């Protein structure tokens, strides 16, 4: 499943290409009613954790969740033949984006949109404002939600109502970078804030690179995720199931308490 860095990358690219332009909206597969969006102006494309929202003039927003198999294809030739299974195509005179095999692709009314926002935790990549006071408020809310979860930190960060956009690869690498074992509990506000700051920094690197980046000096490498040995110290990486996903941790560099 694409994690938040890729969803934001999709949103940024599509916003730049589609916003302010009239689109030809079709559903080659026939499983989405694109008629209310055809011939209308896209006002913006927004990422919210692992969700995408398409704002189109005089039409309900389109909600997309890619799920495990969903993907986008971009065609610089908007007349290119869509691939089989394309749920939604949004095309301008210059390019087309095809949405294939999403978990969700649906119009969303105000009540459903409000419910989605209420169920979605702070997103490390949201650009709601550049004001320091608001960034501080978002950070404080992220720390509050993480501590209020009262479960292992490795479970909490995968809960999209706690923090949004973090998946299993980022869980492994962010917890390594902050020295926290995924099974750690009661980590305290300082460690929770440090974990949030790490997520803000590294997910932005991942968004810009189009992949998980946990070491800017070696962007294609991981510290513990899907590794047999820790890349820092060489210790055998522990693996176990936590929150229905495989957890990874270095027994030497990660600890069961906040540092």
ABEGO torsion letter per residue (X at the ends): XBBAAAAAAAAAAAAAAABGBBBBBBBAAGABBAAAABGBBBAEBBBBEABBBBBBBGBBBBBBBAEAABBBBBBABAABBBBBGBABBBBBAABBBBBBGBABBBBBBAAAAAAAAAABBBBAABBABABAAAAAAAAAAAAAAAAAAGBBAAAAAABAAABBGBBAAAAAAAAAAAGBBAABBGAEAAAAAAAAAAAAAAAAAAAAAGBBBABAABAABBAABGBABBAAAGBBBBBBBBGGBBBBBBAAABBABBX
